[in-house]
Amino acid sequence: RSRDIDSIVEEVRVLSQQGIREVTLLGQNVNSYRDTSQSGAFETQGYGADLSRGFSTIYRRKEGGRRFAELLHRVAQVDPEMRVRFTSPHPKDFPDELLYVIRDNANVCRNIHLPLQSGSTSCLERMRRGYSREAFLDLARHIRKVIPDVTFSTDVIAGFCGETEAEHADTVGVMREVGFDMAFMFAYSMRERTHAHRKFQDDVPADAKARRLQEIIDTFHATARKRNQRFVGTQGLVLYEGLTKRHARPFGSDDHGHKVFLNGSVLADLKPGDYVRVFIDSATSASLSATAIKKTTLSAYYQQFPQPEFGAA
């Protein structure tokens, strides 16, 4: 059951007053949010209620209520200096209205978690994911059309029940085609009291799972390294977080979900929670390194350096 929109917005307002500079809307399939309570402030009903194009659900679709697009929009309006993220979503619940909210609000981070799980339509059917390989690829293309500077993170499983070499190759192919910026990659492990536990056998040998997982990891790092190079030589906005625990390196995060390691004399004037304009010096598959140029605010930065021209649906 979803929390009502009024209480969430009020909590974010309190956090803003306390000086918090980033909040994450958290939930299982968070973008399936549906608030049916009586709201004293928010009367919109059904805005952003459609499924993503080409997606379905095994559950009965409930009508009415305030949806995630409405919640995200209201939270973003609380404080233009507070970044807003959300996790963990399901690909089926990315209607255009939600994409427009992300696109049109500078403080909503341009990173979307788009769980792939498998790039094989037949494997996705066994997982009961509610989409095909083609629908997932179409969704990724459509999101990039609407939000040109978006980055994607994902979840990928190697060796699900009955997975063939051809199905594994489909997964690797989707990873190459989409080009994910971050990924959580695992070998499949059977869990009790699940559909797979009741219907299938965990029949992919451990050595095959390990090999396939390594291929998935190698593919991710190759594509992510290449994609991150596009940031080198550009300016960006980083929310300073302090020093890393292991090596005491100054770092922060950008709008796209990257960890950014920082250097430069400006750091002496920064405290955690400050925004800083940076110049990106180098990139790996997992992080960026940058020179801090000037302390700034989120609003001031995007007035000077507007986000890429809005895409269209």
C-alpha positions, -999 to +999 in steps of 0.1 A: +000+000+000+014+034-010+018+062+015-004+092+008+011+120-012+005+147+014+026+130+040+055+123+016+055+160+004+054+172+040+083+149+050+104+162+021+095+198+031+108+191+066+140+176+052+145+206+031+142+229+061+169+208+078+192+215+049+191+181+032+202+184-004+191+150-019+161+127-013+153+093-028+118+081-032+121+044-023+098+015-029+093-019-045+083-011-081+082+025-069+068+039-101+037+017-096+028+042-068-010+048-064-024+070-037-062+067-033-065+087-001-084+119+002-059+147-003-065+182+010-039+197-014-035+174-044-066+166-065-052+152-097-065+118-105-049+092-129-021+115-143+005+091-155-015+059-150-007+042-184+018+014-188+049+018-208+043+011-245+044-026-253+044-037-216+019-057-197+014-070-161+002-103-146-017-084-120-051-067-122-046-031-132-062-007-107-077+025-119-078+059-103-057+075-077-027+098-078+002+081-097+040+083-094+043+111-120+021+133-098+041+124-067+075+131-083+063+164-097+050+175-063+082+165-045+103+183-071+084+215-064+092+215-027+128+229-031+145+236-064+179+231-046+171+196-035+179+167-059+153+140-062+160+104-072+138+073-071+143+035-070+136+007-077+112+010-107+097-015-131+101-009-168+063-013-173+055+019-154+072+046-175+043+065-191+052+096-210+038+118-182+065+105-159+092+111-185+080+147-189+083+153-152+120+140-152+127+161-184+111+193-172+125+195-136+162+203-133+164+189-098+151+155-108+182+134-115+187+122-151+195+086-142+168+060-146+171+025-133+158+002-160+160-034-148+167-057-178+171-091-160+174-109-193+176-098-229+158-129-242+121-128-248+116-164-240+136-161-208+116-130-198+084-150-204+096-176-179+105-148-155+069-134-160+084-099-165+056-087-188+077-075-217+098-087-246+133-079-258+119-056-284+096-037-260+126-031-237+147-018-265+119+004-278+114+018-242+151+027-239+151+044-273+119+063-264+133+075-231+164+088-247+143+106-273+124+124-246+154+129-222+185+132-244+210+133-216+195+104-196+217+076-182+206+041-174+214+017-147+202-019-147+200-053-131+211-084-151+209-121-141+231-148-156+219-184-158+182-182-150+163-215-151+166-232-185+187-203-200+204-215-232+235-201-248+213-183-274+193-167-247+225-156-229+237-141-262+205-121-265+212-106-231+247-096-241+233-082-273+208-060-255+236-047-232+257-037-261+227-020-279+214-001-249+248+008-234+241+009-197+260+034-176+257+014-143+248-022-137+242-047-109+251-082-123+245-115-106+245-152-112+210-167-107+203-183-073+170-201-067+148-186-039+121-205-022+084-196-025+088-180-059+072-188-092+106-202-105+109-224-074+075-239-080+077-243-118+114-247-129+147-263-121+179-244-114+195-264-141+223-242-155+256-255-143+276-233-119+306-231-143+283-219-171+267-193-148+301-180-139+313-178-175+281-161-186+283-136-157+319-127-166+308-121-202+280-098-190+304-080-167+330-076-194+304-063-219+291-038-193+326-024-186+335-021-222+303-001-231+302+020-199+339+030-204+331+041-239+299+060-229+316+078-200+343+092-223+316+116-237+318+135-204+355+141-206+362+178-215+328+190-204+315+208-174+291+193-148+274+198-115+284+178-085+269+175-051+299+173-027+297+144-002+330+146+016+359+122+017+359+085+008+364+061+038+392+041+024+415+067+008+401+100+020+396+112-015+372+141-020+341+130-040+305+137-049+278+126-073+264+141-105+229+142-119+236+110-139+244+088-109+282+088-114+306+090-085+329+119-092+364+122-076+374+158-071+406+178-070+414+216-069+418+244-045+381+252-044+377+220-022+389+239+008+358+260+008+333+231+004+313+212+029+291+182+024+259+193+008+274+220-014+270+221-051+302+227-072+307+233-109+334+209-122+354+202-153+356+165-161+392+154-166+390+116-171+366+087-169+365+050-162+336+025-166+327+032-130+335+068-122+346+103-133+375+125-121+371+162-122+386+196-112+363+216-089+359+251-105+334+271-084+309+266-056+274+272-070+237+263-066+216+239-086+194+267-099+223+290-108+242+263-126+214+253-149+206+289-156+242+293-169+245+258-184+210+246-195+203+209-198+203+195-234+174+207-256+142+189-246+133+159-267+098+151-279+075+122-274 
